[in-house]
Amino acid sequence: MGYRSEVVLVVGKEVMPQFMVTMAKSAEARALCFDEATRHDDYQEKGNMLFAWDHIKWYDSDEGIAAIGDFLDWCDSEHVPVSDEQKAQDKSPTPVTHVDGDECYRFVRIGEELEDVECRGCGFWDVGVSRSIVF
């Protein structure tokens, strides 16, 4: 059986090139994202992708999951250049040229146990945890 989780990962267009490098380097991560996940292209904006897994064994010891974790770690440590399109939309006196990588993704995992919730990244997508009692 094993411990199961529900997982959602949103990858923003700013970090999509590095995400694709991760996918190219890891066949397991590529299968996990493009064969096993429910995928939404252009999630809330052109170029973003949302991946969702339900009832998955999300173990860091799995090679594909570890590759995705390495990608998230990369995002957490990088300043990512913004696109020309984003620069053109920025009307501030000093336009933004880079953003923190953790603003370019959102990762949420909820496990079987009530207190087992993991959230990473602070991307501005409507992805979060909501718990309720159903009767």
Residue pairs with C-beta under 8 A, 6 or more apart in sequence:
2 57
3 57
3 111
3 112
4 55
4 56
4 57
4 111
4 112
5 53
5 55
5 56
5 57
5 58
5 109
5 110
5 111
5 112
5 116
6 52
6 53
6 54
6 55
6 56
6 109
6 110
7 51
7 52
7 53
7 56
7 58
7 107
7 108
7 109
8 50
8 51
8 52
8 53
8 106
8 107
8 108
8 109
8 127
9 33
9 50
9 51
9 52
9 68
9 105
9 106
9 107
10 43
10 48
10 49
10 50
10 51
10 105
10 106
10 107
10 121
10 123
10 125
10 127
11 19
11 48
11 49
11 50
11 51
11 104
11 105
12 47
12 48
12 103
12 104
12 105
12 123
13 45
13 46
13 47
13 48
13 83
14 80
14 81
14 82
14 83
14 99
14 101
14 104
15 75
15 78
15 80
15 101
15 104
15 105
16 47
16 48
16 49
18 71
18 74
18 75
18 78
19 49
19 71
22 29
22 67
22 68
22 70
22 71
23 29
23 30
23 33
23 34
24 30
25 67
26 63
26 64
26 67
28 62
28 63
28 64
28 67
29 63
29 64
29 65
29 67
29 68
29 71
30 64
31 64
32 53
32 64
32 65
32 68
33 39
33 51
33 68
36 53
36 56
37 51
37 52
37 53
38 51
38 52
38 53
38 54
39 49
39 50
39 51
39 52
40 49
40 50
40 52
41 49
42 48
42 49
43 49
43 50
43 125
44 125
44 126
48 125
50 125
50 127
58 65
58 109
58 111
59 65
60 66
60 69
72 105
72 107
72 120
72 121
74 101
75 101
75 102
75 104
75 105
75 121
76 101
76 102
76 120
76 121
77 101
78 100
78 101
79 98
79 99
79 100
79 101
80 98
80 99
80 100
80 101
80 104
81 97
81 98
82 90
82 96
82 97
82 98
82 99
86 96
87 95
87 96
87 97
90 96
102 120
102 121
102 122
102 123
103 121
103 122
103 123
103 124
104 121
104 123
105 120
105 121
105 123
106 119
106 120
106 121
106 122
106 123
106 125
106 127
107 118
107 119
107 120
107 121
108 117
108 118
108 119
108 120
108 127
108 128
108 129
109 117
109 118
109 119
110 116
110 117
110 118
110 129
111 117
114 131
117 129
119 128
119 129
